[in-house]
Structures are given as C-alpha cells and as structure tokens.
C-alpha cells in the first residue's frame, strides 16, 4: 500500500502563489504517475497535473502556464507550485499515486484546502 500526505494549502489573494507538497510512503514502485486533482464545492473532482517517475509532465489547460508539478524521487515527494492564482482555483486539492505494473493500483491523499480570495 501507498500512503499520501498533502500539505501547503491555505488562503491566498488572487494573483498570489502557494506550493503544495505530497509525501508518499509505503510500497512505492516505478514506473508510476503522481499527480494532483481538485474538487470545488458542488463540482466533480477534476485532474490538474501529473508527473511520471521518469519526469514527463502533463497539465490541464486551465492551469497550464501557471502551475508547475515536480517531484523528488529520493524523498518520494511531489510538489505543485501554483502561481497567478485565481478565485476559480479554490478547491480541495488531492494527491494521487497511480501505477499499472505489476498490478493496477491507485492511492489518494486526504486533501488540502486552497482558497483564493478576490
């Protein structure tokens, strides 16, 4: 099993920045993806960004150019640097670990609140 613990959420004004961290522990196997999802009140959870254990990254169009995902494989930690934050970025942000080899496996963190005031 893989356990994920997020940190770094909080309240920030529009245009500000925050950095989220997600520390993974347990049976971490490569290759894998680690990523971030978010869920705003009354909305479905949506994918934000992901990074492969080899380093390639992908972003949702809504955050491209503003958010940067990175990881430190030695520390089993993934980061999400969020710049130029907008009120519509307000959500609970969830860390995700996913692999498909040797078996499919999915793990989620407990979530961290990000609130952007206008």
Backbone as CSV, one residue per row, in Angstrom:
resi,resn,N_x,N_y,N_z,CA_x,CA_y,CA_z,C_x,C_y,C_z
1,UNK,0.832,-1.192,0.000,0.000,0.000,0.000,0.870,1.247,0.000
2,UNK,0.284,2.320,-0.498,0.978,3.613,-0.537,0.127,4.618,0.213
3,UNK,0.763,5.346,1.125,0.078,6.397,1.874,0.577,7.756,1.373
4,UNK,-0.351,8.685,1.259,-0.035,10.025,0.756,-0.482,11.063,1.772
5,UNK,0.385,12.032,2.052,0.047,13.104,2.980,0.353,14.438,2.320
6,UNK,-0.693,15.233,2.107,-0.541,16.547,1.481,-0.319,17.625,2.536
7,UNK,0.305,18.702,2.115,0.472,19.877,2.957,0.654,21.095,2.068
8,UNK,0.512,22.279,2.669,0.804,23.506,1.943,-0.395,24.312,1.510
9,UNK,-1.591,23.818,1.746,-2.765,24.602,1.374,-2.933,25.805,2.273
10,UNK,-3.892,26.650,1.917,-4.151,27.830,2.728,-4.962,28.854,1.982
11,UNK,-4.980,30.060,2.540,-5.724,31.187,1.979,-4.740,32.164,1.349
12,UNK,-5.024,32.569,0.119,-4.148,33.491,-0.584,-5.007,34.425,-1.432
13,UNK,-4.517,35.615,-1.670,-5.235,36.557,-2.526,-5.008,36.210,-3.999
14,UNK,-5.943,36.616,-4.815,-5.805,36.416,-6.253,-4.488,37.028,-6.736
15,UNK,-3.815,36.282,-7.606,-2.514,36.703,-8.096,-1.347,36.174,-7.279
16,UNK,-1.650,35.595,-6.138,-0.614,35.071,-5.258,-0.183,33.674,-5.631
17,UNK,0.660,33.104,-4.769,1.242,31.782,-5.027,1.145,30.900,-3.797
18,UNK,1.093,29.614,-4.052,1.166,28.601,-2.999,1.936,27.411,-3.560
19,UNK,2.563,26.652,-2.673,3.194,25.399,-3.081,2.642,24.267,-2.231
20,UNK,2.085,23.287,-2.911,1.592,22.088,-2.247,2.657,21.003,-2.290
21,UNK,2.686,20.208,-1.239,3.594,19.060,-1.174,2.797,17.806,-0.887
22,UNK,3.288,16.681,-1.372,2.651,15.394,-1.112,3.754,14.378,-0.866
23,UNK,3.811,13.874,0.350,4.824,12.884,0.715,4.211,11.497,0.644
24,UNK,4.871,10.618,-0.094,4.398,9.245,-0.252,5.248,8.300,0.581
25,UNK,4.608,7.289,1.109,5.328,6.255,1.863,4.672,4.910,1.606
26,UNK,5.430,3.852,1.861,4.900,2.511,1.640,5.554,1.848,0.448
27,UNK,4.792,1.027,-0.257,5.307,0.223,-1.372,5.272,1.021,-2.669
28,UNK,6.238,1.899,-2.808,6.292,2.778,-3.984,7.120,2.093,-5.052
29,UNK,6.466,1.746,-6.148,7.125,1.066,-7.247,7.126,1.959,-8.478
30,UNK,8.150,1.810,-9.278,8.225,2.522,-10.556,8.104,1.520,-11.687
31,UNK,7.549,1.934,-12.825,7.114,3.297,-13.122,5.773,3.640,-12.475
32,UNK,5.563,4.927,-12.272,4.309,5.376,-11.689,4.047,6.819,-12.089
33,UNK,2.837,7.239,-11.882,2.455,8.641,-12.019,2.081,9.154,-10.639
34,UNK,2.499,10.355,-10.341,1.969,11.080,-9.194,1.357,12.364,-9.721
35,UNK,0.234,12.715,-9.153,-0.456,13.862,-9.702,-1.348,14.552,-8.687
36,UNK,-2.002,15.584,-9.189,-2.911,16.375,-8.372,-4.270,16.479,-9.058
37,UNK,-5.303,16.348,-8.251,-6.677,16.592,-8.658,-7.241,17.646,-7.717
38,UNK,-8.371,18.220,-8.103,-9.030,19.170,-7.210,-10.534,19.042,-7.325
39,UNK,-11.190,19.422,-6.250,-12.656,19.380,-6.234,-13.178,20.623,-5.554
40,UNK,-13.905,21.423,-6.336,-14.539,22.618,-5.812,-15.927,22.260,-5.290
41,UNK,-16.477,23.073,-4.394,-17.809,22.780,-3.845,-18.849,22.628,-4.939
42,UNK,-19.600,21.547,-4.880,-20.662,21.324,-5.845,-20.203,20.859,-7.211
43,UNK,-18.912,20.588,-7.362,-18.387,20.159,-8.657,-17.705,18.798,-8.541
44,UNK,-17.513,18.176,-9.685,-16.814,16.905,-9.706,-15.313,17.116,-9.547
45,UNK,-14.657,16.078,-9.061,-13.204,16.140,-8.958,-12.621,16.207,-10.362
46,UNK,-11.634,17.089,-10.561,-11.012,17.235,-11.872,-9.505,17.093,-11.760
47,UNK,-8.944,16.573,-12.811,-7.494,16.383,-12.882,-6.809,17.723,-13.111
48,UNK,-5.663,17.933,-12.451,-4.921,19.180,-12.560,-3.587,18.977,-13.286
49,UNK,-2.789,18.029,-12.800,-1.455,17.815,-13.375,-0.945,16.455,-12.915
50,UNK,0.037,15.925,-13.683,0.655,14.664,-13.287,2.103,14.662,-13.744
51,UNK,2.898,13.840,-13.070,4.301,13.693,-13.430,4.670,12.220,-13.338
52,UNK,5.335,11.737,-14.374,5.765,10.349,-14.412,7.046,10.197,-13.601
53,UNK,7.299,8.994,-13.125,8.528,8.751,-12.363,9.765,9.029,-13.212
54,UNK,9.590,9.025,-14.536,10.696,9.362,-15.425,10.847,10.843,-15.670
55,UNK,9.843,11.646,-15.206,9.984,13.087,-15.278,9.056,13.818,-16.231
56,UNK,8.388,13.117,-17.126,7.499,13.818,-18.053,6.277,14.341,-17.303
57,UNK,5.757,15.476,-17.788,4.650,16.145,-17.107,3.493,16.426,-18.065
58,UNK,2.304,16.539,-17.497,1.111,16.927,-18.254,0.275,17.834,-17.367
59,UNK,-0.439,18.782,-18.010,-1.249,19.745,-17.276,-2.622,19.893,-17.907
60,UNK,-3.593,20.184,-17.062,-4.899,20.584,-17.568,-4.765,21.964,-18.195
61,UNK,-5.567,22.226,-19.217,-5.481,23.515,-19.907,-5.731,24.681,-18.950
62,UNK,-6.569,24.468,-17.956,-6.943,25.558,-17.052,-5.784,26.034,-16.174
63,UNK,-4.736,25.230,-16.043,-3.618,25.610,-15.168,-2.300,25.739,-15.929
64,UNK,-2.311,25.379,-17.184,-1.077,25.401,-17.979,-0.487,26.809,-17.983
65,UNK,0.811,26.898,-17.717,1.485,28.179,-17.686,1.454,28.864,-16.326
66,UNK,0.622,28.359,-15.420,0.537,28.950,-14.075,1.016,27.976,-13.001
67,UNK,0.763,26.696,-13.206,1.136,25.672,-12.218,2.315,24.858,-12.755
68,UNK,3.168,24.420,-11.835,4.290,23.556,-12.190,4.348,22.387,-11.229
69,UNK,4.348,21.184,-11.788,4.473,19.979,-10.969,5.907,19.473,-11.047
70,UNK,6.408,19.006,-9.918,7.757,18.448,-9.871,7.793,17.342,-8.823
71,UNK,8.863,16.577,-8.835,8.967,15.508,-7.846,10.415,15.283,-7.472
72,UNK,10.579,14.798,-6.256,11.881,14.405,-5.755,11.772,12.920,-5.454
73,UNK,12.271,12.098,-6.360,12.108,10.654,-6.207,12.845,10.121,-4.986
74,UNK,13.940,10.759,-4.605,14.689,10.308,-3.438,13.867,10.496,-2.163
75,UNK,13.020,11.530,-2.162,12.176,11.820,-0.994,10.751,11.311,-1.179
76,UNK,10.468,10.716,-2.338,9.104,10.248,-2.645,8.086,11.353,-2.421
77,UNK,8.408,12.528,-2.905,7.562,13.702,-2.699,7.287,14.377,-4.030
78,UNK,6.048,14.792,-4.201,5.658,15.555,-5.386,5.183,16.935,-4.933
79,UNK,5.456,17.921,-5.762,5.126,19.316,-5.448,4.232,19.896,-6.534
80,UNK,3.438,20.860,-6.149,2.662,21.631,-7.110,2.851,23.112,-6.779
81,UNK,3.633,23.781,-7.600,3.827,25.219,-7.453,2.708,25.925,-8.209
82,UNK,1.938,26.718,-7.507,0.783,27.382,-8.091,1.009,28.883,-8.053
83,UNK,1.115,29.488,-9.224,1.319,30.925,-9.354,0.111,31.566,-10.028
84,UNK,0.034,32.862,-9.921,-1.066,33.620,-10.549,-2.418,32.991,-10.221
85,UNK,-2.625,32.707,-8.962,-3.845,32.018,-8.544,-5.084,32.878,-8.787
86,UNK,-6.172,32.192,-9.128,-7.450,32.833,-9.405,-8.504,32.304,-8.431
87,UNK,-9.564,33.058,-8.205,-10.623,32.548,-7.312,-11.171,31.194,-7.769
88,UNK,-11.185,30.965,-9.070,-11.698,29.683,-9.563,-10.756,28.518,-9.303
89,UNK,-9.570,28.777,-8.770,-8.672,27.696,-8.341,-9.024,27.191,-6.942
90,UNK,-9.961,27.863,-6.290,-10.382,27.445,-4.961,-10.973,26.045,-5.006
91,UNK,-10.423,25.153,-4.173,-10.848,23.751,-4.171,-10.072,23.000,-3.101
92,UNK,-10.505,21.781,-2.849,-9.683,20.845,-2.092,-8.800,20.127,-3.105
93,UNK,-7.508,20.140,-2.860,-6.544,19.526,-3.767,-6.113,18.166,-3.199
94,UNK,-6.183,17.162,-4.058,-5.865,15.795,-3.665,-4.656,15.292,-4.428
95,UNK,-3.765,14.652,-3.713,-2.616,13.998,-4.319,-3.011,12.577,-4.726
96,UNK,-2.450,12.121,-5.833,-2.756,10.789,-6.350,-1.486,10.069,-6.764
97,UNK,-1.418,8.783,-6.431,-0.337,7.905,-6.884,-0.992,6.811,-7.714
98,UNK,-0.426,6.544,-8.887,-1.042,5.559,-9.774,0.034,4.757,-10.487
99,UNK,-0.156,3.469,-10.544,0.743,2.628,-11.328,-0.074,1.530,-11.985
100,UNK,0.443,0.951,-13.031,-0.252,-0.128,-13.724,0.580,-1.392,-13.809
101,UNK,1.787,-1.379,-13.243,2.668,-2.542,-13.258,3.326,-2.687,-11.900
102,UNK,3.408,-3.860,-11.308,2.967,-5.159,-11.826,1.455,-5.363,-11.800
103,UNK,0.765,-4.571,-10.980,-0.705,-4.600,-10.964,-1.208,-3.163,-10.909
104,UNK,-2.443,-2.966,-11.308,-3.025,-1.623,-11.232,-3.224,-1.249,-9.776
105,UNK,-2.870,-0.016,-9.448,-3.003,0.451,-8.070,-3.192,1.961,-8.074
106,UNK,-4.085,2.424,-7.223,-4.449,3.828,-7.127,-4.528,4.199,-5.648
107,UNK,-3.905,5.313,-5.259,-3.987,5.771,-3.879,-4.221,7.271,-3.854
108,UNK,-4.965,7.741,-2.836,-5.313,9.153,-2.704,-4.920,9.678,-1.338
109,UNK,-4.547,10.948,-1.307,-4.333,11.614,-0.048,-5.653,12.114,0.513
110,UNK,-5.568,12.754,1.673,-6.788,13.203,2.364,-7.266,14.562,1.870
111,UNK,-6.427,15.251,1.121,-6.812,16.539,0.569,-6.325,17.712,1.403
112,UNK,-6.074,18.829,0.734,-5.696,20.067,1.402,-6.449,21.219,0.757
113,UNK,-6.990,22.097,1.573,-7.847,23.185,1.075,-6.998,24.343,0.554
114,UNK,-7.346,24.798,-0.623,-6.770,26.017,-1.200,-7.910,26.990,-1.446
115,UNK,-7.794,28.170,-0.866,-8.820,29.193,-1.029,-8.160,30.455,-1.573
116,UNK,-8.680,30.944,-2.696,-8.145,32.143,-3.340,-9.214,33.222,-3.258
117,UNK,-8.895,34.303,-2.575,-9.849,35.398,-2.412,-9.664,36.442,-3.505
118,UNK,-10.764,37.057,-3.875,-10.705,38.060,-4.962,-10.455,39.457,-4.412
